[in-house]
Amino acid sequence: MRLYPRDMTRACILGCSGARLDAEERKLFEASQPFGFIVFARNIENPAQLRALVGELRAITGRADTPILIDQEGGRVQRMKPPHWPDFPPAALFGEIYARDRTRGLEAARLGAQLIAAELITLGINSDCLPVADLRHPEGHGIIGDRSYGSEPNVVSELAGAAAKGLIEGGVLPIVKHIPGHGRARSDSHEELPVVATPIEELDRTDFEPFRKLAGLPVAMTAHVVYSAIDPESAATVSPIVIEEVIRGRIGFDGLLITDDLSMKALRGSLGSRTGAAFAAGCDIALHCNGQMAEMREVVAAAPELAGRAQKRASAALGRLGTTGKGLNVAEARALFSAMIAA
């Protein structure tokens, strides 16, 4: 029996435990009808297997535009790797190219993202957790590091915008992260809760600026970071103050707001309480990644129906998936891209 009608979408994105769905996962997904799914390296063996898994996930919802997410940034963070897929460079390389030749750097970032999209779209994956718009700060933890395009807001916003454009041109939805900025965090939010004590005026001038310039993008992912000058008690993901006054206010982002992975150790409490707190703070979609069944059940139970402004934002985001990337000559584009980054 379904927990919810098939036309009632839950405001959550879930992962699965392995390369194939088991019976318990299928039952939960069919009953709960999540907005989308996310795949990781543990879910990937080869192109045929991944394509089948993605097709199975999408068939569960019956929605052709069901978001299937992946973290395919390049560098340290790419779930699809050789020998089946190309090895893409980290964001920092595009910053280095940009420093020598702005036009070439922007084109390399755009074309690289378009080539990533070309790989994803053949598998049915239509959403990439890219670009990273966090600034690189010398005091920041290495969890961002070369995933950032650089330390200057204008450079980062231009290169991140170019990457987002490349994904959209390839038929893939970009998800900008980690709003309002993870670069100053001195610890890894996968392992503990980072606290940034920088004054809001300085954050507004620096870390918030790339996200402000990218505020027209359709989807953003939150940062599990406490900004003590704004809200000393709660990470951005679960802070009504940060979401309302900074993300929706100072930055001006009115797109679909997705949490970072709720199972990360930066957050406290049960998965149900974390999910409830994220929605109470103003997030639109809860993301849970590790595929653990007990945790997913808690997230599903706490996630509301996707409705109201959140549903409108979701529809607007999915409406950006207007192209398929079929016009790209992948072999020629790969050769050009290789020459650009080698130079």
N, C-alpha and C positions, 0 to 999 in steps of 0.2 A: 504493500500500500504506500502511496506517495504521502510524504509529509505535507507537501504543498501542491497546488495545481501546477500542471506543466507550464502554463503561461505565467506563473508567478516566479520571477527570478530572484534568487537570494543575492544580497549585496556582498558577495565574497568571491575570492579566487583561491582555489585549492590546488595542492600538488598531489602526487601519488607516489607510492613507495618504490616501484620498480619499473622494469621495461614493459610490463604488461599489467593491465588492471586485474586485480583479484576480485572475487565475488563480493566481498564486503565493501570494497571501494565502489564497485559498480552500483551496488544497492544504495549506498549513501548518496552518491552523485545523482542517481536517478530520482531519489526521494527529495533531495534538497534543491536541485536545479541551480547550481552556482552560476554567477555571472560569467566566470571564466576559469581557466586552469593555467598552471605554470609547470614547465618541464625543466629538469636539471640533468646533470651528467649521469646520475644514477638511473635515469629513465631512458638513456640513449645507448644503443648498441651499434646500429648502422642505419643508413637512410631508409631502407624498406621497413624496418621495425619501427622507426620513429614516425614515419608517415602513417603507418597503421595505427599506432597509439594515438596520434593526434586526431585521426579520423574517428576513432572509437570515442574519444572524449567529446568531440563535436557532435557526434550522433546522439549522445546522451541528452544534450539540451535541445536538439532539433533546430538549432539556430545556426544558419550558415556563417553569420558574423561573430559567433562566440569567440571572445578573445582567448587565444592561446599564447601565453607569454614565455619568454626565455631571456636570460641574461647573456646576450651575445655582444659584448662590448669590443672585444679584442684584447690582446695582451694577457694579463693574468685572469681576466674574467671572460671566458668564452666556454660555453657548455658543449658546443659542437667543435670538435678538434680534428686535426689530421689523425689517421690518413684519409678519413672520409670527407673532410671539409678543409678549406684553406685556413691557414693561421694568419689572423689579422693583427696588425700592430696596436699598441696601446695609444690612448688619446694623446699622451705627452709627445709622441712623435709628430703629430700634426701641429702641435704648438711649436716644435722646433722648426718645421718647414715654414710655418707662418712667420716666424721671426726673421727668416731669410727672404721670404717672398710671400706676402699676404695672399695674393691671388692664388698662387699655387697651393698654399696651405688650406685655404677654404675649399678649393676644388678637390684636393686629396681627401679631406674629411667628408665631403659630400659623396664622392665616388666610392670611397671605402664603405660608407653606410649603405649606399645603393647596392653594392655587391653583397654585403651581408643580407640585405633584404632579398636579393635574388636567390640566395641559398635557402632562406627561411620560407619563402613563399611556395617553393616547390614541395615543401613538406607540410604545408597547411598552417604553418606558424605565422600569425599575422600581427604580433605585438612584440616589440623588443624593448627591454629596460635599458635604453640608451636614448639620449646622451647623458653623460655625467656633467652637470654644470657646477659642481663644487670647485671652489678655488683650491689651489695647492699652497699651503702655508708651511713654512719651515718647521713650525712647532707641532704641526698636525701629525697624527698617527699615519703609519704607512698603509692603512687600509684604503686610503684614497690614493696618495702617491701618484704614480704615473697613469692612473685612471683619469686624472684631471688634465684638461687641455693646457693649464697654466695657472699663473698667479695673478694675472691682470683681468679684472672683470670684463673689459671690452673684448679682449682676445678670447676668453672663455665663452662669452655669449655668442660671438660671431662663429666660432668653430662648432659649438654645440648646435647653433641654429643651422649650420651647413649640414651637420650629420642628421639632424631631424628632417631636413629637406630631402636628403638622400633616401632615408627610410620611407618617407611618404611617397616619393617618386617610384619607389620599388613596391608599393602596395602594402607597406608594413607601418603599424601605428607606433610612433615614438613615445616612450615614457621617460620624461626628464626626471633626474634624481640628483641629490636628495634634498628636496625643498624644506626649509629655507637656506640650507647650506651645512655640509658636514666637514668642510675642509679644516676648520680650527679644532675639531675634536682631537683630544690627546689620547684617546683610547678607542678600541674597536667595539662598536655597538653590538656586534655579534656576541661579544663576551661580557661586556659591562656597560653601564650607562655613562656616556661621556657628558661632562659639564663644561660649557663654554661661558666664561665670565666677561667676555668682551662687551663694552658698552654698546647700546643699541644704535647710537649714531654711527659708530664705526662699522658695525655689522651692516647697517643700511647702506653705507657708502661702498662697501666691498662685497661681502658674501651674498647679500640679498640682490645685488645689482644684476648678475647674470640671469637670475630667475625673473627679475622684473622685465628684462629685455626679451625674455622667452615666454612671457605670460600668455601669449596667444597660442601656445602649444596646447594640444587637446588633453593631455594626461600628465600628472606629476605624482611622484612617490615621495612620501614624507621622510624626514630624518628622525631617528630615535636619539635625539640630542636635547639636553636641557640647556636653554639659553637663560642664565640666571638673572640677567638684567631685564628680562621680559617676563618669565615665569620660572621662579626658582624651584618650584615643586614638581613640575611635570615635563616630560619629554614632549617635543613638538607634536608627535603623533597623537598624544592624548591630552593636549593642552588647548582648551577653547581660546585662551588668550593668544597663543601663537597662531593658531589657524585663522581666527577672526581678524586680529589686529595686524598680523604680519603677512601671512600667506594670502588671505583674501583682501587685506587692506593695503599695507605698504607695497607689497609686491604686485597686487592686482590680478592674481591668478584666479580665474573663475571656471577653470576646466575641471575635469574629473580628478578627484584627489584620492589616491590609493595609499594605504599604509605601507611602510616597509614591512618585512616579514614579522608577524606578531609573535613568532616563536623565538625570536632573538632574545638573548639574555639581558639586554638593556632594559627590558620591561619587566615589571613585577606583577605578581598575582596570577590567578588562573587564566587560561586562554579565554574563557568566557568573560571574565572581568576585563581583560585587556581589550577584547573585541567591543564590549559595551562602552568602555571608556573612549575608544577611538571614534565610535559613532557619536557619542555624546559631545565630543570635542569638535565635530564637524567634518570628519572624514566621510567619503562617499562609499568606499569599497574597502573591505578587510582582506588583506593578503596573508595566507598561511602556506608555508612552503615545504615543511619537512615530511609531509605525507603520513605522519603518525595519526592513526585512526582515532584514538581517544581525544586528542587535541582537536582534530577536525570536527568531531561531533560537537565539541564545546563551541567552536567558532560558528558552525552552522546554527546551533540553537540560539546564539546571541546576535546573529546577523539579521537585520530586518529585510523586508521585501525591498527590492530596488524600485523606488517610487519617487514622486515629487521632483525636486530640483536635481537630486542625484541621478534620477532616471533621464532627465533632460540632458544633463551633462554627458551621461554615458552614450545616449543616442547621438549627440553632437560629435563626440569623439569617434564613434564607429562610422559616422558619416564621412569622416576624412579618408576612409579606406576606399577611395574612388578609382584607384589605378591598380594594375596587376604586375607591372614591371616587365611585361612580355616584350616591350619594344627594345629592351637593352640587349646588345650583342655582348654576352658575358665574356666570351674569349677575348674580344678586343678590349673590353673595359678592364679585364684583369691585367692584360699586358700593359695598358696605359697606367693603371694604378701601380703596378710593380715598378715601372720606370719612375714614376713620381716619387715614391717613397725611397727608392734606391738612391736617387739623386740627392 
